[in-house]
Amino acid sequence: MKLITGYIQNFLKRAGSYIFIATLASRCLSFFASWIALKLIDDKELGVVLFAYNIIIFLIPISGLGLNQSLIRYGALLKTKEEKDSLFLYVTKKGFLATIVIIALVIAVSFLIDFQFENTQLYVIILSFVLLPTYFFEIIRAQFRLQHDNKSFAYTEFFMSFILVISVFVLSYLFQEIGYSIALLVAPLFTSLLFIKKLNVNFSLKINLPIIDFSFWKYGFFASLSNVVTQLLFVIDILLIGYLLKDTEMVTNYRYVSLIPFSLLFLPRVFMATDFVSYTENIFDRKYIVNYIKSYMLFFFLISSLMLIFSFLFAEELLSLLDINFIQFSETFLILMIGIVGIYIFRGLFGNLLSSIGKAHVNYYIATIALLINIASNYYLIPTMGIKGAAITTAILMWFTGIISMILFWIYYNKVLITRE
């Protein structure tokens, strides 16, 4: 019990409660912004914008070639504010150039694709510019975390969503779907401009940092690819259900039955966002890391147990809140709930610890193998078991990737400690 209370106290001390509240508020505001767009824009045109935006969403993690990921990991290993500020300036400049190249490639490729919906290319071109302010937004947030200013980090999350609501309302009302596209660009841009001064970065710094080498770039690139593949893991079920069952109703059923389980995945992310810099700074202190792992796993084992008990007792009631017709899929719902426990206890923790020791490429390999298994398994299970088959595959992979992450972390971590002795 002492481990759990200590873990929660440290979480609160690092302003984790601010991140938790800001994350919840952000999700609510983002939903509200989507609802506003739905009310102000024709469904058909809005669908085209969202189709184009979904293409860009997959590219967001690789904006700046993932240098924002390198900033948070390598910056945590630096000792002085001047060094961290110098690294920030480096990733700002290099990431800007890399993102411009990516945007140019997206625009060029858009001319080669025969999109099935009219005006898709126009929206892809407009929305490709979202990559730039989003990259700046992410490196500003990373810098706040490096400064142990989790409150400001949390505020960026809230204000971005708040500005999104305002800009979606105003621009969608005035310019319809074009306005909505611009609003998606305006929100991260304005938020970045609002918070960058608070970083107090000395923009004249020119410090040569030995950590900036091929490994630095490699880490960010593979960390970003890992995020892309992980996104695919959560989308592939929907795509395969539609392709294999040829039934759009089943796509809708799975989308909403999985809504609650997948929404709950934000919780370990909140804790990892709060703690990543702290345990990376202490990553070579074995006693500290082992104690952190024990505390985290015990805490999330307790949370998972309570969550599963509640789900098994009230599965039908929870699904009926969405639609009474979803009650027939309560077994699918419970399978997914069991699956996310694997994320809660293992994957959320050890995936981030692998990144902390510089093994982001391992996370990419794990996610890629899981994606291939997902496709192969679902080709058999979905036609024979329907959406329950998709849930079984997903749940097993959540546990599989988590346990593999744990095993590989300890293998690599022990090697890292030996080389430092």
Secondary structure as GFF3:
##gff-version 3
##sequence-region A 1 421
A	DSSP	alpha_helix	2	13	.	.	.	ID=ss1
A	DSSP	alpha_helix	16	40	.	.	.	ID=ss2
A	DSSP	alpha_helix	43	59	.	.	.	ID=ss3
A	DSSP	three_ten_helix	60	66	.	.	.	ID=ss4
A	DSSP	alpha_helix	67	75	.	.	.	ID=ss5
A	DSSP	alpha_helix	81	110	.	.	.	ID=ss6
A	DSSP	alpha_helix	120	128	.	.	.	ID=ss7
A	DSSP	alpha_helix	131	146	.	.	.	ID=ss8
A	DSSP	alpha_helix	150	195	.	.	.	ID=ss9
A	DSSP	three_ten_helix	196	199	.	.	.	ID=ss10
A	DSSP	alpha_helix	214	245	.	.	.	ID=ss11
A	DSSP	alpha_helix	248	257	.	.	.	ID=ss12
A	DSSP	alpha_helix	259	263	.	.	.	ID=ss13
A	DSSP	alpha_helix	266	281	.	.	.	ID=ss14
A	DSSP	alpha_helix	286	322	.	.	.	ID=ss15
A	DSSP	three_ten_helix	324	329	.	.	.	ID=ss16
A	DSSP	alpha_helix	330	342	.	.	.	ID=ss17
A	DSSP	pi_helix	343	347	.	.	.	ID=ss18
A	DSSP	alpha_helix	348	356	.	.	.	ID=ss19
A	DSSP	alpha_helix	360	385	.	.	.	ID=ss20
A	DSSP	alpha_helix	387	420	.	.	.	ID=ss21
###
